[in-house]
Amino acid sequence: MPRLSLFFLVSFLFLEALNCAVQGQKVERVVLYRDAAVVTWRTKAESGERVLARSFSPFDPSRVTVMPEEAGAPLGRAQERESEWPMASGAGANAARDRVDGLRLDVALKQAQLDIIEEDLAMLRANRPVGGTSESLLVEDLEEMAEWMHDAFREALYRRVELREELAALEEEHRAALASLGETQPRTAFDWMVEVPEGVGGDILTQVVETNAVGWSPADLVDLASDGSPSTWHRRIEYRLSLPHTGKADLLFVDEWWAPNSSADRTLPNAVASYDQPRGKSKRIGSGASNAGSGGGTEEGRSRCRPEGPLTVGADAGGTVKVGEWTAAFRRQAVTQPQMAEVVDVWHSVSSSGRSVVRAEGVDVRLDGSPLGPRNVVHEADSLVVMTGVDESWSVSRAEEASLCSRSNLGSRIRHQRAFSIRVTNGSSVAGSVRVVEPLPRSRELEIELNPEELDGGVVDAVNEAVVWELQLKPGESRTLRFAYAVEHDRDVRVSGFN
């Protein structure tokens, strides 16, 4: 018995020592690209084998850099091994397992109830045709039996629908619980180990490039104001980062796709950030340098974002984080082409000169505090345009004035007199402007005659071949535009849509 106790004691001490070695590792910083992460691990150097970095993906030697903090310290041969990394505490795993077992039982019971209802329905269907003679069954009995079977059949059908819905909900909950249980199970971690010679002290830095389920994408949010007051653009990033380490770490987001530098540049001592350079850049940053790109006037500074304070890392970590904001007065622009669609399209634009904007094709929009959801973003040469879409508080309608339209023959030519009306209403609670565009017929076989006095204040846009009105409407105000023009063409020219 003493020998057995001594064996368990030695085993316990060995596991504790290994656990301390693992816990001695620390994720010091993470440079997160759009599709990869460069993770810098730090641990104390001691003689013998030591776990210096961990990953959920098998290591590719070309994606690992091992460096002593002090230049020139020799390191031994590195090797890789597999180990298990717990995804949650024992209590959390037990609770998840109990929940899965309970839901599995609920699903089985619900399925048994549904089977009984199916058997009842089958029996009712089989006994629907009631047989017999007048001596054995009275007419009243037949009517009573038929009514009872009809009610029972209807109740069974309703109950079957309810049970199917309840069973589907339980099965979905069971699948979610299974997924949650899978997150609590130990996951295979790959350890990068290095022989540290005697006499080598200080910290060892290990850089690992992760490309499995890591990366980020823009998730910006803009609070727009329809009254022209300053709007706020919230720079946000949605990131995914799965590491076998639980704790806080400094993150730097780089608005680039990851690409390694040359192999010669990777192995240089003190090259703590040799992977931190965007594609196409060859500059190497030393261990004491900062890669935040705080010089906002440079291109490098605009392509790098650092959140406020460290972020939590771990298995399947991630979320949306704010990395900055800026405020400016966006210019509201509204236009309607009722000939094409009787709606008012709106977009908001602002000069993008000198502003650091994450290049995203879409952005979440709140207009006057109300969420509009994701909207398209257009990056023009010197401005940023957010397409907010149709403004449903405005209404527009277009109609042909038939009494003012006519057709007349002029020898070998035909003349059409065209007349229309457009009504625009501002149904919002704030004043606003709208640009009304009426495209003119563009066939080169047509000759269009425009009289400014018949355009109700409209201006001819010769470049776009349209009549344009700029309207300022107060809340609840309406305006009706009435305009007319003449069209002539040769007799043998066919024109659709004219009288």
C-alpha positions as CSV (number, residue, x, y, z in Angstrom):
1,M,0.0,0.0,0.0
2,P,2.8,2.5,0.7
3,R,4.3,1.9,-2.6
4,L,0.9,2.4,-4.3
5,S,0.4,5.7,-2.5
6,L,3.8,6.8,-3.5
7,F,3.1,6.0,-7.1
8,F,-0.1,8.2,-7.0
9,L,1.7,11.0,-5.3
10,V,4.5,11.0,-7.9
11,S,1.8,10.9,-10.7
12,F,0.0,13.8,-9.1
13,L,3.1,15.9,-8.7
14,F,4.0,15.2,-12.4
15,L,0.6,16.3,-13.6
16,E,0.7,19.4,-11.5
17,A,4.2,20.3,-12.8
18,L,3.0,19.8,-16.4
19,N,-0.1,21.9,-15.6
20,C,2.1,24.7,-14.2
21,A,4.2,24.5,-17.3
22,V,1.2,24.9,-19.5
23,Q,-0.3,27.7,-17.3
24,G,3.1,29.5,-17.5
25,Q,2.3,30.2,-21.2
26,K,0.7,33.5,-22.0
27,V,-0.8,34.9,-25.1
28,E,0.9,38.3,-25.1
29,R,-0.5,39.8,-28.3
30,V,-2.5,38.8,-31.4
31,V,-2.3,40.5,-34.8
32,L,-5.5,39.5,-36.5
33,Y,-5.7,39.8,-40.3
34,R,-8.9,39.3,-42.3
35,D,-8.2,35.6,-42.7
36,A,-5.5,34.7,-40.2
37,A,-3.9,35.5,-36.8
38,V,-0.3,35.9,-35.7
39,V,-0.2,34.9,-32.1
40,T,2.8,35.7,-29.9
41,W,3.2,33.4,-26.9
42,R,5.5,34.1,-23.9
43,T,6.9,31.7,-21.4
44,K,9.9,31.5,-19.1
45,A,13.0,29.7,-20.4
46,E,14.1,26.7,-18.3
47,S,16.4,23.7,-19.1
48,G,14.8,20.7,-20.6
49,E,11.7,20.5,-22.8
50,R,9.1,23.2,-22.4
51,V,5.7,23.9,-24.0
52,L,6.2,27.3,-25.7
53,A,3.0,27.6,-27.8
54,R,-0.2,25.8,-28.4
55,S,-2.7,25.6,-31.3
56,F,-5.9,23.8,-32.2
57,S,-4.4,23.2,-35.7
58,P,-1.4,21.0,-36.6
59,F,1.6,23.2,-36.9
60,D,3.2,23.9,-40.2
61,P,6.9,24.6,-39.4
62,S,6.9,27.5,-41.9
63,R,4.3,29.2,-39.7
64,V,6.1,29.0,-36.4
65,T,8.9,31.3,-35.2
66,V,10.7,30.6,-31.9
67,M,12.8,33.5,-30.5
68,P,14.5,34.2,-27.2
69,E,13.9,37.7,-25.8
70,E,17.7,38.2,-25.7
71,A,19.3,38.0,-29.1
72,G,21.9,35.3,-29.6
73,A,20.6,32.8,-27.1
74,P,20.8,29.4,-28.7
75,L,17.7,27.1,-28.7
76,G,17.6,23.3,-29.2
77,R,15.5,21.2,-31.6
78,A,11.8,21.9,-31.7
79,Q,9.2,19.2,-31.8
80,E,5.4,18.9,-31.8
81,R,3.1,16.8,-29.6
82,E,-0.6,16.4,-29.1
83,S,-2.4,17.0,-25.8
84,E,-5.9,17.7,-24.6
85,W,-7.2,21.1,-23.7
86,P,-10.4,21.3,-21.6
87,M,-13.1,23.5,-23.0
88,A,-14.9,24.1,-19.7
89,S,-14.8,23.3,-16.0
90,G,-16.0,19.9,-14.8
91,A,-19.1,21.4,-13.3
92,G,-20.0,23.1,-16.7
93,A,-19.4,19.8,-18.6
94,N,-21.6,17.9,-16.1
95,A,-24.4,20.4,-16.3
96,A,-24.3,20.3,-20.1
97,R,-24.4,16.5,-20.1
98,D,-27.4,16.4,-17.7
99,R,-29.2,18.9,-20.0
100,V,-28.6,16.7,-23.0
101,D,-29.8,13.6,-21.2
102,G,-33.0,15.4,-20.0
103,L,-33.8,16.7,-23.4
104,R,-33.2,13.2,-25.0
105,L,-35.8,11.8,-22.6
106,D,-38.3,14.6,-23.3
107,V,-37.9,13.9,-27.1
108,A,-38.5,10.2,-26.5
109,L,-41.7,10.8,-24.4
110,K,-43.0,13.3,-26.9
111,Q,-42.4,10.8,-29.8
112,A,-44.3,8.1,-27.8
113,Q,-47.3,10.5,-27.4
114,L,-47.2,11.2,-31.2
115,D,-47.1,7.4,-31.9
116,I,-50.2,6.9,-29.8
117,I,-52.1,9.6,-31.6
118,E,-51.1,8.1,-35.0
119,E,-52.5,4.7,-33.8
120,D,-55.8,6.4,-32.7
121,L,-56.1,8.0,-36.1
122,A,-55.4,4.7,-37.9
123,M,-58.1,3.0,-35.8
124,L,-60.6,5.8,-36.5
125,R,-60.0,5.6,-40.2
126,A,-60.5,1.8,-40.1
127,N,-63.8,2.1,-38.3
128,R,-65.2,5.1,-40.2
129,P,-67.5,2.9,-42.4
130,V,-70.0,1.6,-39.7
131,G,-71.8,-1.7,-40.7
132,G,-74.8,-3.5,-39.4
133,T,-78.6,-4.0,-40.0
134,S,-81.6,-2.1,-38.7
135,E,-82.2,-4.9,-36.1
136,S,-78.8,-4.4,-34.5
137,L,-78.3,-0.7,-34.8
138,L,-80.8,2.1,-34.7
139,V,-80.5,5.2,-36.9
140,E,-80.1,7.3,-33.8
141,D,-77.1,5.2,-32.7
142,L,-75.5,5.5,-36.1
143,E,-75.8,9.3,-36.1
144,E,-74.5,9.5,-32.5
145,M,-71.5,7.2,-33.4
146,A,-70.7,9.2,-36.5
147,E,-70.8,12.5,-34.6
148,W,-68.5,11.0,-31.9
149,M,-66.0,9.7,-34.4
150,H,-66.0,13.0,-36.3
151,D,-65.2,14.9,-33.0
152,A,-62.6,12.3,-32.0
153,F,-61.0,12.4,-35.4
154,R,-60.8,16.2,-35.4
155,E,-59.3,16.3,-31.9
156,A,-56.8,13.7,-32.8
157,L,-55.7,15.7,-35.9
158,Y,-55.4,18.9,-33.8
159,R,-53.4,17.0,-31.2
160,R,-51.1,15.5,-33.8
161,V,-50.3,19.0,-35.2
162,E,-49.5,20.3,-31.7
163,L,-47.3,17.3,-30.9
164,R,-45.4,17.6,-34.1
165,E,-44.6,21.3,-33.4
166,E,-43.6,20.5,-29.8
167,L,-41.4,17.6,-31.0
168,A,-39.7,19.8,-33.6
169,A,-39.0,22.4,-30.9
170,L,-37.6,19.8,-28.5
171,E,-35.4,18.3,-31.2
172,E,-34.0,21.7,-32.1
173,E,-33.3,22.4,-28.4
174,H,-31.6,18.9,-28.1
175,R,-29.4,19.7,-31.1
176,A,-28.4,23.0,-29.6
177,A,-27.6,21.3,-26.3
178,L,-25.5,18.7,-28.1
179,A,-23.6,21.5,-29.7
180,S,-23.1,23.1,-26.3
181,L,-21.9,19.8,-24.9
182,G,-19.4,19.5,-27.7
183,E,-18.0,22.8,-26.7
184,T,-17.3,21.5,-23.2
185,Q,-15.5,18.4,-24.3
186,P,-11.7,18.4,-24.4
187,R,-10.2,19.4,-27.7
188,T,-6.9,18.3,-29.2
189,A,-4.2,20.9,-28.8
190,F,-0.9,20.8,-30.5
191,D,2.1,21.8,-28.3
192,W,5.3,23.3,-29.8
193,M,8.2,22.3,-27.6
194,V,11.8,23.4,-27.6
195,E,14.9,22.1,-25.8
196,V,16.3,25.0,-23.8
197,P,20.1,24.6,-23.1
198,E,21.5,25.0,-19.7
199,G,22.3,28.6,-18.7
200,V,19.8,30.2,-21.1
201,G,17.4,32.4,-19.1
202,G,14.8,35.0,-19.7
203,D,11.6,34.8,-21.7
204,I,11.0,32.8,-24.9
205,L,8.7,34.2,-27.5
206,T,6.9,32.0,-30.0
207,Q,4.9,33.2,-32.9
208,V,2.3,30.9,-34.4
209,V,0.2,31.8,-37.5
210,E,-3.4,30.5,-37.1
211,T,-5.5,30.1,-40.2
212,N,-8.3,27.9,-38.9
213,A,-11.6,29.6,-38.0
214,V,-9.9,33.0,-37.3
215,G,-10.2,36.4,-38.9
216,W,-12.4,39.5,-38.9
217,S,-14.7,41.5,-41.1
218,P,-16.1,45.1,-40.9
219,A,-19.3,45.5,-38.9
220,D,-19.6,49.3,-38.8
221,L,-22.6,51.2,-37.5
222,V,-23.7,54.7,-38.4
223,D,-26.3,56.8,-36.6
224,L,-27.7,59.1,-39.2
225,A,-29.9,62.2,-38.5
226,S,-32.5,63.2,-41.1
227,D,-32.5,66.8,-39.8
228,G,-28.9,67.5,-40.9
229,S,-27.4,67.4,-37.4
230,P,-24.1,65.7,-36.9
231,S,-24.1,61.9,-37.3
232,T,-21.8,59.4,-35.7
233,W,-19.9,56.6,-37.5
234,H,-19.0,53.8,-35.2
235,R,-16.1,51.8,-36.4
236,R,-16.7,48.2,-35.4
237,I,-15.1,44.8,-36.2
238,E,-16.6,41.3,-36.0
239,Y,-13.9,38.9,-35.2
240,R,-13.4,35.1,-34.7
241,L,-10.4,33.9,-32.7
242,S,-10.1,30.3,-31.3
243,L,-7.0,29.7,-29.1
244,P,-6.2,27.1,-26.5
245,H,-5.7,29.8,-23.9
246,T,-8.3,31.6,-21.7
247,G,-7.6,35.1,-20.6
248,K,-7.0,38.7,-21.8
249,A,-4.7,39.6,-24.7
250,D,-3.9,42.7,-26.7
251,L,-5.4,42.6,-30.2
252,L,-4.4,44.5,-33.3
253,F,-6.6,44.3,-36.3
254,V,-4.9,44.7,-39.7
255,D,-7.1,45.6,-42.7
256,E,-5.2,43.2,-45.0
257,W,-5.2,39.6,-46.0
258,W,-2.4,37.6,-44.4
259,A,0.7,36.7,-46.5
260,P,4.1,35.6,-45.1
261,N,7.3,37.5,-45.7
262,S,10.4,35.9,-46.9
263,S,11.8,32.9,-44.9
264,A,15.0,34.8,-44.3
265,D,13.0,37.6,-42.6
266,R,11.1,35.1,-40.4
267,T,14.1,33.6,-38.5
268,L,15.9,36.8,-37.5
269,P,16.3,37.3,-33.7
270,N,14.2,40.1,-32.2
271,A,11.8,40.0,-35.2
272,V,8.8,39.8,-32.9
273,A,6.6,41.2,-35.5
274,S,8.0,39.7,-38.7
275,Y,4.5,38.5,-39.6
276,D,2.8,41.8,-38.7
277,Q,3.4,43.4,-42.0
278,P,0.6,43.6,-44.6
279,R,1.1,42.0,-48.0
280,G,3.7,43.7,-50.1
281,K,5.6,45.4,-47.1
282,S,9.1,44.2,-46.2
283,K,9.8,46.4,-43.3
284,R,10.7,44.5,-40.1
285,I,9.8,45.8,-36.7
286,G,11.9,45.1,-33.6
287,S,10.7,43.7,-30.3
288,G,10.6,47.2,-28.7
289,A,8.6,48.8,-31.6
290,S,4.9,49.4,-31.7
291,N,2.8,48.1,-34.5
292,A,-0.3,50.0,-33.7
293,G,0.2,52.4,-36.5
294,S,-0.8,55.4,-34.3
295,G,0.4,57.9,-36.9
296,G,-3.1,58.4,-38.3
297,G,-1.8,60.3,-41.4
298,T,-0.1,57.3,-43.0
299,E,-1.6,54.5,-45.0
300,E,-0.2,52.0,-42.5
301,G,-2.0,53.8,-39.6
302,R,-5.3,53.9,-41.4
303,S,-5.2,50.1,-42.1
304,R,-4.6,49.1,-38.5
305,C,-7.1,49.3,-35.6
306,R,-6.5,48.7,-31.9
307,P,-9.5,48.3,-29.6
308,E,-9.6,50.0,-26.2
309,G,-8.1,47.6,-23.7
310,P,-7.3,43.9,-24.0
311,L,-9.9,41.4,-25.2
312,T,-10.9,38.0,-24.0
313,V,-9.4,35.1,-26.0
314,G,-10.2,31.4,-25.7
315,A,-11.9,28.5,-27.6
316,D,-14.5,29.8,-30.1
317,A,-14.0,33.4,-28.8
318,G,-15.1,36.4,-30.8
319,G,-17.8,39.0,-31.2
320,T,-18.2,42.6,-32.3
321,V,-15.8,45.2,-30.9
322,K,-15.7,48.9,-31.3
323,V,-12.4,50.3,-32.5
324,G,-13.2,54.0,-32.9
325,E,-15.7,56.5,-34.1
326,W,-16.0,59.9,-35.8
327,T,-18.7,62.5,-36.2
328,A,-19.7,64.6,-39.2
329,A,-22.7,66.2,-40.8
330,F,-24.0,63.9,-43.5
331,R,-25.8,65.5,-46.4
332,R,-29.2,64.0,-47.1
333,Q,-30.0,63.5,-50.8
334,A,-33.3,62.3,-52.0
335,V,-34.4,61.6,-55.6
336,T,-37.5,60.2,-57.2
337,Q,-38.1,59.1,-60.8
338,P,-41.9,58.4,-60.7
339,Q,-41.8,57.4,-64.3
340,M,-39.7,54.4,-63.2
341,A,-41.0,53.8,-59.6
342,E,-43.2,55.9,-57.5
343,V,-40.9,56.0,-54.5
344,V,-38.3,58.4,-53.0
345,D,-34.8,56.9,-52.7
346,V,-32.5,58.5,-50.1
347,W,-28.8,58.4,-49.5
348,H,-26.5,60.3,-47.1
349,S,-23.0,61.4,-48.2
350,V,-20.0,63.0,-46.4
351,S,-16.5,63.9,-47.4
352,S,-14.2,61.0,-46.6
353,S,-11.0,63.1,-46.8
354,G,-8.7,62.5,-43.8
355,R,-11.0,60.1,-42.1
356,S,-10.1,56.5,-41.2
357,V,-12.9,54.3,-42.5
358,V,-12.8,50.5,-42.6
359,R,-13.5,49.6,-46.2
360,A,-16.8,47.8,-46.0
361,E,-19.5,47.2,-48.7
362,G,-22.2,47.5,-46.1
363,V,-22.9,49.1,-42.8
364,D,-25.7,48.8,-40.1
365,V,-27.7,52.0,-40.1
366,R,-29.8,53.7,-37.5
367,L,-31.9,56.7,-38.8
368,D,-33.1,59.1,-36.1
369,G,-32.6,56.2,-33.6
370,S,-34.6,53.6,-35.5
371,P,-32.7,50.6,-36.9
372,L,-32.8,50.2,-40.7
373,G,-30.6,47.2,-40.9
374,P,-27.6,46.7,-43.2
375,R,-27.3,49.1,-46.1
376,N,-24.9,49.5,-49.0
377,V,-21.9,51.8,-48.9
378,V,-20.3,53.5,-51.9
379,H,-16.7,54.7,-51.6
380,E,-16.3,57.5,-54.2
381,A,-13.1,59.5,-54.9
382,D,-13.6,62.1,-52.2
383,S,-16.8,61.1,-50.4
384,L,-18.6,58.3,-48.6
385,V,-22.2,57.5,-49.6
386,V,-24.6,55.4,-47.5
387,M,-27.6,54.1,-49.4
388,T,-30.5,54.1,-47.0
389,G,-33.1,53.1,-49.6
390,V,-36.7,54.0,-49.9
391,D,-38.1,56.6,-47.5
392,E,-41.6,55.3,-46.8
393,S,-42.6,58.5,-45.0
394,W,-42.6,60.3,-48.4
395,S,-45.1,59.5,-51.1
396,V,-45.1,60.2,-54.8
397,S,-47.5,59.6,-57.7
398,R,-47.4,60.3,-61.4
399,A,-50.4,60.5,-63.7
400,E,-51.1,61.4,-67.4
401,E,-53.3,64.4,-68.0
402,A,-55.4,62.8,-70.7
403,S,-57.6,65.9,-71.4
404,L,-54.4,67.9,-72.3
405,C,-52.9,65.2,-74.5
406,S,-53.5,65.3,-78.3
407,R,-52.3,64.0,-81.6
408,S,-52.3,66.0,-84.9
409,N,-51.1,65.5,-88.4
410,L,-48.6,68.0,-89.9
411,G,-48.3,66.8,-93.5
412,S,-45.6,64.1,-93.5
413,R,-45.1,64.4,-89.7
414,I,-47.1,63.7,-86.6
415,R,-47.2,65.9,-83.5
416,H,-48.0,64.6,-80.0
417,Q,-48.9,66.9,-77.1
418,R,-47.9,65.2,-73.8
419,A,-49.1,66.4,-70.3
420,F,-48.5,64.9,-66.9
421,S,-48.8,65.6,-63.2
422,I,-46.5,64.5,-60.3
423,R,-47.6,64.8,-56.7
424,V,-45.1,64.6,-53.9
425,T,-46.0,64.6,-50.2
426,N,-43.6,64.9,-47.2
427,G,-45.2,62.6,-44.6
428,S,-42.3,62.8,-42.2
429,S,-42.0,65.0,-39.1
430,V,-39.1,67.1,-40.4
431,A,-38.7,69.3,-43.4
432,G,-36.8,67.9,-46.3
433,S,-35.8,68.3,-49.9
434,V,-36.3,65.9,-52.9
435,R,-35.1,65.9,-56.4
436,V,-37.8,65.0,-58.9
437,V,-36.5,63.6,-62.3
438,E,-38.7,63.1,-65.4
439,P,-36.7,61.4,-68.2
440,L,-37.6,62.5,-71.7
441,P,-38.0,60.2,-74.7
442,R,-34.5,59.4,-75.9
443,S,-35.2,58.1,-79.4
444,R,-33.1,60.0,-82.0
445,E,-36.1,59.7,-84.4
446,L,-38.1,62.0,-82.1
447,E,-38.0,65.8,-82.0
448,I,-38.9,67.2,-78.6
449,E,-40.1,70.7,-78.1
450,L,-39.9,72.1,-74.5
451,N,-41.5,75.4,-73.4
452,P,-40.1,76.6,-70.0
453,E,-43.4,78.1,-69.1
454,E,-45.0,74.6,-69.3
455,L,-42.5,72.9,-67.0
456,D,-43.8,74.3,-63.7
457,G,-40.4,75.5,-62.6
458,G,-38.5,72.5,-63.8
459,V,-35.0,72.8,-65.3
460,V,-33.9,70.9,-68.4
461,D,-30.9,68.6,-67.8
462,A,-29.4,68.4,-71.3
463,V,-26.7,65.9,-70.3
464,N,-29.1,63.3,-68.8
465,E,-32.0,64.3,-71.1
466,A,-34.5,64.9,-68.3
467,V,-36.5,67.6,-66.6
468,V,-35.5,68.2,-62.9
469,W,-37.3,69.9,-60.0
470,E,-35.7,70.7,-56.6
471,L,-38.5,70.8,-54.0
472,Q,-38.3,71.9,-50.3
473,L,-41.3,70.6,-48.4
474,K,-42.3,71.1,-44.8
475,P,-43.7,68.3,-42.6
476,G,-47.0,67.2,-44.1
477,E,-46.7,69.5,-47.1
478,S,-47.6,68.4,-50.6
479,R,-46.7,69.8,-54.0
480,T,-48.2,68.9,-57.4
481,L,-46.1,69.5,-60.5
482,R,-47.9,69.9,-63.9
483,F,-45.8,70.0,-67.0
484,A,-46.2,69.4,-70.8
485,Y,-44.0,69.0,-73.9
486,A,-44.5,68.2,-77.6
487,V,-43.0,65.4,-79.6
488,E,-42.8,65.3,-83.4
489,H,-41.8,62.4,-85.7
490,D,-42.1,61.3,-89.3
491,R,-45.3,59.5,-90.3
492,D,-43.6,56.2,-90.9
493,V,-42.0,56.1,-87.4
494,R,-43.8,53.9,-84.9
495,V,-43.9,55.3,-81.4
496,S,-45.4,53.2,-78.6
497,G,-47.3,54.7,-75.7
498,F,-48.5,57.8,-77.6
499,N,-52.0,58.6,-78.6
